Structures are given as C-alpha cells and as structure tokens.
Amino acid sequence: MYAWIWRKLPGALWSKLSISLVLVAAVGSLLWYVVFPWATPLLPFDDVQVGDTSQIDPNSVDRDAPTGASPDPDESAPDVIPYSTTSNHPDPGGLAGD
C-alpha cells in the first residue's frame, strides 16, 4: 500500500518526501482532533474498578450502613515504610544470592 502511494506521488525524491510528510501530518491531525475525541466516550478507559464487583447489585447496597473504615486513615497505616523515601537505590541486603 505504501509503495503504491509512493509511486502515485508526483515529482522527484524531495517533493515526494515533503508531500509524504504533509500527508502524515494531515492524517495525524485528523486522528488527533476529530477521530480520537469522537471515540473517547466509547472507550472504557475511565472504568477503573478493582476487584470483582459484577455480583453486587447497586440498588441493594445500604448507603446508611457503616463501612467499617476507621475515621482516622492513619490508624491502620504501618509504622515503618518498607522502602527508602530519600533514595532510589534499593537495599542490597535483600537480593537473592546473598
């Protein structure tokens, strides 16, 4: 297909290259500004559910029931973070083969 397009373009090598670049830019802009905005609502990128919620009926959930979560989010947090917050270098003591 690309060879057919290349043969149908008029002119010498440099004119074919410049026309090809213009065609690629036109197709890219058409996709970016027309096709992708049209298709975005049809794609499930915003449907981010963790776990299996297919068996839960949203009408059967009691919204007034306590959720079991503590009012203080730090209450259940670990006391020690298992990684360094100041360096990107991992601790070499935990590597296999030591």
JOSUL-V600103 format. One record per helix or strand of 3 or more residues. SS is the DSSP state (H for helix, E for strand). FROM is the first residue (numbers start at 1). TO is the last residue. If there is no record, write none. Layout:
ss,from,to
SS,FROM,TO
SS,FROM,TO
This chain:
ss,from,to
H,2,8
H,13,40
H,58,60
H,92,94
